[in-house]
């Protein structure tokens, strides 16, 4: 049976609680959690120095004081809205490589295990071309190896590549995830691990098991240190909370997730809640939804 550890991604704090002391207080005191995943929306890797390092150290020190471990660092919403390592222009891919290397340095200050997330999106023009696809994938491997070298020096133990729900956001099928995992790890200075989000099995070109979040976990969970948790109806990447209202609409059930992890052969898994509230929501409602979600999952992993 895999060791399961419950944590939360701190995207909920974006534009609400940017002060590290505040979001860490929420994680520890209001939610009763000791594990957090840090989103780079709260510290852009291209922040000028010395501000970037000063902020990273402030966050690290606040986490130690709060009793919260920053387990990993994710690209976040800001990264998800960019083409990053899959951009059609080589210069832009090189800039994204630098962005990720700075992210690794931030994660190193935190003492995190890993850094990464979605690696970007292939352009609509490039996507049908096998030649362009091969070129960009080779560029991704080269970039991940360069990022891995920096991450290794920073004390990290792995990089993270998150599977996504859109065909142009590699990988979006289980077969591609396994193929790309094998390809980029060949000769890598640091292991490149997958991240499965239970709400990402909604690829509009997918069929069969690729639309089953539990099948993703059963087949690829052994390659993942982290699973993202969100409530979803399976028709879109919803990031709903696990409240009574959304649990009636959703398809994600804790027991099925836990059983799928056990079937995958994984020996340890961080389950990170990734709830993305609307910016229009009141803070009180956001906190209530987070508390309900944590309570719902705590029963499953206790």
C-alpha positions as CSV (number, residue, x, y, z in Angstrom):
1,X,0.0,0.0,0.0
2,X,1.4,3.4,-1.0
3,X,2.1,6.0,1.6
4,X,-0.3,8.9,0.9
5,X,0.4,12.4,2.1
6,X,-2.2,15.2,1.7
7,X,-1.2,18.7,0.8
8,X,-2.4,21.7,-1.1
9,X,-1.3,23.8,-4.1
10,X,-1.3,27.5,-3.1
11,X,-2.9,28.9,-6.2
12,X,-5.8,29.9,-4.0
13,X,-3.6,32.7,-2.6
14,X,-3.0,34.4,-6.0
15,X,-4.2,38.0,-5.9
16,X,-5.7,37.4,-2.4
17,X,-3.0,36.4,0.0
18,X,0.4,37.1,-1.7
19,X,2.2,37.6,1.7
20,X,3.8,34.2,2.5
21,X,3.0,34.6,6.2
22,X,-0.7,34.8,5.3
23,X,-1.1,31.9,2.9
24,X,1.1,29.7,5.1
25,X,-1.1,30.6,8.1
26,X,-4.1,29.5,6.1
27,X,-2.4,26.2,5.1
28,X,-1.3,25.4,8.6
29,X,-3.8,26.9,11.0
30,X,-7.1,27.0,9.0
31,X,-6.6,23.9,6.9
32,X,-4.5,21.9,9.3
33,X,-2.0,20.9,6.6
34,X,1.8,20.6,6.8
35,X,2.5,20.1,3.0
36,X,2.2,22.8,0.3
37,X,3.0,23.1,-3.4
38,X,4.1,26.5,-4.4
39,X,2.8,28.2,-7.5
40,X,5.1,30.5,-9.4
41,X,2.3,33.0,-9.8
42,X,3.4,34.2,-6.4
43,X,7.1,34.6,-7.4
44,X,7.9,35.0,-11.1
45,X,11.2,33.3,-11.9
46,X,12.1,36.3,-14.0
47,X,11.8,38.6,-11.0
48,X,14.9,40.8,-10.9
49,X,17.7,40.1,-8.5
50,X,18.2,40.5,-5.6
51,X,14.4,40.7,-5.2
52,X,13.9,37.1,-6.4
53,X,16.3,35.5,-3.9
54,X,15.1,37.8,-1.1
55,X,11.5,36.8,-1.6
56,X,12.4,33.1,-1.9
57,X,14.3,33.3,1.4
58,X,11.3,35.1,3.0
59,X,9.0,32.4,1.9
60,X,11.4,29.7,3.1
61,X,11.7,31.3,6.5
62,X,8.0,31.8,6.8
63,X,7.3,28.2,5.9
64,X,9.8,26.9,8.6
65,X,8.2,29.2,11.2
66,X,4.7,28.0,10.2
67,X,5.6,24.3,10.2
68,X,4.8,23.8,6.5
69,X,7.0,21.9,4.1
70,X,7.0,23.3,0.5
71,X,7.2,19.9,-1.2
72,X,7.4,21.1,-4.8
73,X,7.2,24.1,-7.0
74,X,4.8,24.4,-10.0
75,X,4.7,26.6,-13.0
76,X,1.2,27.8,-12.0
77,X,-1.3,29.7,-14.0
78,X,1.2,32.2,-15.3
79,X,3.2,29.4,-16.8
80,X,0.2,27.6,-18.1
81,X,-0.8,30.6,-20.2
82,X,2.5,30.6,-22.1
83,X,3.9,28.4,-24.8
84,X,7.2,28.0,-22.8
85,X,9.4,25.0,-24.0
86,X,7.0,24.2,-26.8
87,X,7.1,27.6,-28.4
88,X,7.7,27.6,-32.2
89,X,10.5,30.1,-31.9
90,X,13.9,28.8,-30.7
91,X,14.8,32.0,-28.9
92,X,11.5,31.9,-27.0
93,X,12.2,28.3,-26.0
94,X,15.6,29.3,-24.7
95,X,14.0,32.1,-22.7
96,X,11.6,29.5,-21.2
97,X,14.5,27.3,-20.4
98,X,16.1,30.2,-18.4
99,X,12.7,30.8,-16.7
100,X,12.6,27.1,-15.6
101,X,16.2,27.2,-14.4
102,X,15.4,30.2,-12.2
103,X,12.3,28.3,-11.0
104,X,14.7,25.5,-10.0
105,X,16.8,27.9,-8.1
106,X,13.8,29.2,-6.2
107,X,12.8,25.6,-5.4
108,X,16.3,24.9,-4.1
109,X,16.0,27.8,-1.7
110,X,12.8,26.3,-0.4
111,X,14.3,22.8,0.0
112,X,11.7,21.4,-2.3
113,X,11.8,17.9,-3.9
114,X,11.0,19.0,-7.4
115,X,10.0,21.7,-9.8
116,X,8.0,21.8,-13.1
117,X,4.5,21.4,-14.3
118,X,3.0,21.9,-17.8
119,X,5.8,22.6,-20.2
120,X,3.8,24.6,-22.7
121,X,1.8,24.3,-25.9
122,X,2.7,23.5,-29.5
123,X,1.3,26.1,-31.9
124,X,-1.7,25.2,-34.1
125,X,0.5,25.6,-37.1
126,X,3.3,23.3,-35.8
127,X,1.0,20.6,-34.4
128,X,0.1,18.7,-37.6
129,X,3.8,18.6,-38.7
130,X,5.7,15.5,-37.7
131,X,9.0,17.2,-38.6
132,X,8.2,20.2,-36.4
133,X,7.0,17.9,-33.6
134,X,10.2,15.9,-33.6
135,X,12.3,19.1,-33.6
136,X,10.4,20.6,-30.7
137,X,10.4,17.4,-28.7
138,X,14.2,17.1,-29.2
139,X,14.4,20.7,-28.0
140,X,12.3,19.8,-24.9
141,X,14.7,17.0,-24.0
142,X,17.7,19.3,-24.4
143,X,16.0,21.9,-22.2
144,X,15.0,19.5,-19.5
145,X,18.5,18.2,-19.3
146,X,19.8,21.7,-18.9
147,X,17.2,22.5,-16.3
148,X,17.9,19.3,-14.6
149,X,21.6,20.2,-14.2
150,X,20.7,23.4,-12.5
151,X,18.0,21.7,-10.4
152,X,20.5,19.0,-9.3
153,X,23.0,21.7,-8.2
154,X,20.1,23.4,-6.3
155,X,19.5,20.1,-4.3
156,X,16.3,19.0,-6.0
157,X,15.6,15.3,-6.6
158,X,13.5,15.4,-9.8
159,X,11.8,17.6,-12.4
160,X,8.0,17.4,-13.0
161,X,6.2,17.1,-16.4
162,X,2.4,17.4,-16.0
163,X,0.1,15.7,-18.4
164,X,-2.6,18.0,-19.8
165,X,-6.1,17.9,-21.3
166,X,-5.4,19.5,-24.7
167,X,-3.7,17.6,-27.6
168,X,-1.2,20.4,-28.2
169,X,-0.1,20.5,-24.6
170,X,2.1,17.4,-24.4
171,X,1.5,14.8,-23.1
172,X,-2.3,14.4,-23.5
173,X,-2.6,10.6,-23.8
174,X,-1.2,7.8,-21.8
175,X,0.7,6.4,-24.7
176,X,2.4,9.8,-25.4
177,X,3.1,10.2,-21.7
178,X,4.9,6.9,-21.5
179,X,6.8,7.5,-24.8
180,X,7.8,11.1,-23.9
181,X,8.8,10.0,-20.4
182,X,11.1,7.4,-21.8
183,X,12.6,9.8,-24.4
184,X,13.4,12.7,-22.1
185,X,14.7,10.6,-19.3
186,X,17.3,9.0,-21.6
187,X,20.6,10.5,-20.4
188,X,18.9,13.0,-18.0
189,X,21.1,14.4,-15.2
190,X,18.0,14.3,-12.9
191,X,14.9,12.1,-13.1
192,X,11.9,13.7,-14.9
193,X,8.7,12.5,-13.3
194,X,5.1,12.7,-14.4
195,X,2.3,14.5,-12.7
196,X,-1.3,13.4,-13.2
197,X,-4.2,15.7,-12.5
198,X,-7.5,13.8,-12.1
199,X,-9.3,16.6,-14.0
200,X,-7.2,16.4,-17.1
201,X,-8.7,13.3,-18.6
202,X,-10.9,15.3,-20.9
203,X,-8.9,15.5,-24.1
204,X,-11.4,16.2,-26.9
205,X,-9.6,13.9,-29.2
206,X,-9.2,11.1,-26.7
207,X,-11.1,7.8,-26.5
208,X,-11.5,4.9,-24.1
209,X,-9.1,4.8,-21.1
210,X,-7.6,8.2,-21.9
211,X,-10.8,9.7,-20.7
212,X,-10.7,7.8,-17.4
213,X,-8.7,9.5,-14.7
214,X,-8.4,6.3,-12.7
215,X,-6.9,4.5,-15.7
216,X,-4.3,7.2,-15.9
217,X,-3.4,6.6,-12.3
218,X,-3.4,2.8,-12.5
219,X,-1.1,2.8,-15.6
220,X,1.2,5.7,-14.9
221,X,1.0,6.3,-11.1
222,X,4.3,4.5,-10.5
223,X,6.0,7.3,-12.6
224,X,4.4,10.1,-10.5
225,X,5.4,11.5,-7.1
226,X,2.4,13.8,-7.1
227,X,-1.3,13.7,-8.1
228,X,-3.4,16.9,-8.4
229,X,-6.9,16.7,-6.9
230,X,-9.8,18.6,-8.2
231,X,-13.5,17.9,-8.5
232,X,-14.6,17.7,-12.2
233,X,-17.4,16.4,-14.3
234,X,-15.0,14.8,-16.8
235,X,-16.0,17.3,-19.5
236,X,-13.5,20.0,-18.7
237,X,-10.6,21.0,-16.5
238,X,-12.8,22.4,-13.7
239,X,-10.7,22.7,-10.5
240,X,-13.9,22.7,-8.5
241,X,-13.7,22.2,-4.7
242,X,-14.9,19.0,-3.0
243,X,-18.1,20.5,-1.5
244,X,-21.5,18.8,-1.4
245,X,-22.6,20.9,-4.3
246,X,-19.8,20.0,-6.6
247,X,-19.5,16.4,-5.4
248,X,-23.0,15.9,-6.8
249,X,-21.8,17.1,-10.2
250,X,-18.4,15.6,-10.1
251,X,-16.9,12.2,-10.9
252,X,-13.9,12.1,-8.6
253,X,-14.2,9.8,-5.6
254,X,-11.4,9.4,-3.0
255,X,-11.7,5.7,-2.7
256,X,-11.3,5.2,-6.4
257,X,-8.3,7.4,-6.4
258,X,-6.7,5.5,-3.5
259,X,-7.5,2.2,-5.1
260,X,-6.0,3.2,-8.4
261,X,-2.8,4.4,-6.7
262,X,-2.6,1.0,-4.9
263,X,-3.0,-0.8,-8.3
264,X,-0.3,1.4,-9.9
265,X,2.5,0.0,-7.9
266,X,3.5,3.4,-6.5
267,X,5.0,3.3,-3.0
268,X,4.5,6.9,-2.1
269,X,2.2,9.7,-3.4
270,X,1.7,13.3,-2.5
271,X,-2.0,14.2,-3.1
272,X,-2.1,17.9,-3.7
273,X,-5.5,19.7,-3.8
274,X,-5.5,22.1,-6.7
275,X,-8.6,24.2,-6.2
276,X,-8.8,27.3,-8.4
277,X,-11.5,29.7,-7.2
278,X,-12.9,32.5,-9.4
279,X,-11.3,35.8,-8.7
280,X,-14.8,37.2,-8.1
281,X,-15.4,34.8,-5.1
282,X,-15.4,36.3,-1.7
283,X,-12.5,35.3,0.5
284,X,-14.8,33.8,3.1
285,X,-16.3,31.5,0.5
286,X,-12.9,30.5,-0.8
287,X,-11.8,29.5,2.7
288,X,-15.0,27.6,3.3
289,X,-14.5,25.6,0.1
290,X,-10.9,24.8,0.9
291,X,-11.8,23.6,4.4
292,X,-14.5,21.4,3.1
293,X,-12.2,19.9,0.4
294,X,-9.4,19.2,3.0
295,X,-11.9,17.6,5.3
296,X,-13.3,15.4,2.5
297,X,-9.9,14.1,1.5
298,X,-8.4,13.8,5.0
299,X,-10.8,11.0,5.7
300,X,-9.6,9.1,2.7
301,X,-5.9,9.3,3.5
302,X,-5.9,9.0,7.3
